[in-house]
Amino acid sequence: MSGDPWIWIGAVLTLMIFSFLYKDNPFYKFGEHLFVGVANGYYIVYYWHNALKPNLFEPLSAGQFLYVVPLLLGLLYFTRFIPRISWLVRIPIGFTIGWGAGLSIPAYFQADVLRQLEGTVVTPATFSNTLHGIYAVIILIGVACTLIYFYFSREHKGVLGSASKLGIMFIMIGFGASFGYTVMARVSLLIGRIQFLLGPWLGLID
Amino acid sequence: MRVLTLLMFLAHCLPVPLSPCLIVSLSPRLPVSPSPGAPAVVSAFDRPNDAGSVIQLRWSLSPDDASIDGYAVLRRARDDTAYTKIGSTMRGVTVFEDEGVQDGVPYEYIVASLRDGAMFHSEPSAPAMSYPQFFHKGRINVLLCIVAFTLLLAYFVVKARTGKDLFIRKIAGLAAVEEAVGRATEMGKPILYVPGLGDIDWTATIASMNILGEVARKIARYDSALIVPNRWSVTYTVSKEVVKEAFVAEGSPDKFKEEYVRYVTEAQFGFAAAINGIMTREKPATNFFIGRFWAESLIMAETGAQTGAFQIAGTDSVLQLPFFVSACDYTLMGEELYAASAYLSREPVLLGSLKAQDYGKLAVLLVLFGISLTSFFGVNLLPVLRVQ
């Protein structure tokens, strides 16, 4: 069994969180509150050293006064504590949302539309290997039917209804594969934790 | 000077190649080694479609490429007296990108074949300099897509604003929102609305805020309690504004309570642990998980299912959707999340956007089948889709 107090703290906290599998209890509650509190403290220090200090205060103190603009935008968030001018908080919020949308729209067209389309198109070259050709046609049909499932401007009846049903089948097959894959990854996380308990803590395994 | 000339003469006459230190010290006018193995033509040019500071090099392979160790790249700025080695590549490679240059400064390059630590160098390239480009010519197709989509969007928004009825088919998960809020009211329990773990710049979070507004309006109408935990400070601020506005719009600003919207923590699993605690202790009758989610999705949805809550989820995180589908009563999948806010609010801008997306999907289908079919008739339109 380990003599390192940090290993003991890690192991006891792990067991506290695992105790939730039985039911909510004071040990889990303690672990949860500690986690949230420590994380908040950590992120305050993290943002000071990795964002505010190097990206705002140091450039400002070096005389780069253009940084006053982000400083003011950031300060506007605090206006929500002053009811009379709390509406000013909408300025940085609008700026952030606009920036986010503006940045993601071209990236979306590039990565999620054009590149996906390029990968889905079936050409004679696709059939250079017959099996690959068949897979490509299945993918093409799957993409088309899935798109039809997400078409909201018509009721899904008749041909549209059949295509949409086929689309949801493709989606569910994809979800099934994804579910199995992700569960395997999660089980490996659990194995990692159990290895920590049995190895560094209890010393039962190497 | 005599010593220098003698050294250069020896370098040409001796059967051994110039050592790297000689190349550097004999610059600026480097002698061209006649020794076999030197790459022939070196061209240097500004890398196109970038923000500057990069010069691309191309050269033809050494005739003895198979027997050399690789290539060394040397550079000098116009004012430098000597060439400096800036990088190397393996044999068989004919390109190199110099990412450490200053825009507007001309540079010359030589490429040397490396064999047993010795260098057989090429003629210097013509001077090249980097500069930024305002327009990325390799992404014209992306621009055209954005312009076409914006036009569609403008058309449908105007159409919706003129009062035209734009049809949207029924979405099962959304029809259940009314039932979910009503259930919580009848049971006298709160409603938990988790707006995802993405910050406000995630499209799914923005869509979630629209849905939160509509859910909060129903809550204000039914006089139920609400819990909106947040992972990010900005989403916390936005959520609070959205919920407050919804209560004001329903004529019940006094019913809004500050504790409805809470900040929890930025730590992903700390947040998940806190949500589990809220679900088991405050026992909400209905849980909404709408927005962007990662690995914590199943932890939260499974706990919610165990507490017997009615659960509606919505996300565009493809990897998390299977977990929500298995643990929630209704799930809004991907695009349905974006359709949801339009469906619930009937807001012209959102309706127009949804219609534009629908027509966008039709266009995608046409392009997909069009390019596939024409390729079988010998017309290759695939390059139209390529993005650099």
Interface residues (C-beta under 8 A of the other chain):
Chain A: I17 F20 K23 D24 Y28 K29 G31 E32 F35 V36 V38 A39 N40 Y42 Y43 Y77 R80 V89 R90 I93 T96 I97 W99 G100 A101 L103 S104 I105 P106 Y108 F109 Q110 V113 L114 R115 L117 E118 T120 V121 V122 T123 P124 L140 V143 A144 L147 I148 F150 Y151 F152 S153 R154 E155 H156 I171 G174 F175 G176 S178 F179 T182 R186
Chain B: R139 N141 V142 C145 I146 F149 L166 F167 I168 R169 I171 I200 D201 W202 T203 I206 S233 V234 T237 V238 K240 E241 V264 T265 E266 A267 F269 G270 F271 A273 A274 N276 G277 T280 R281 A295 L298 V318 L319 L321 P322 F323 V325 S326 M333 G334 E335 E336 A339 L354 K355 D358 K361 L362 V364 L365 V367 L368 F369 I371 S372 S375 F376 N380 L382 L385 R386 V387
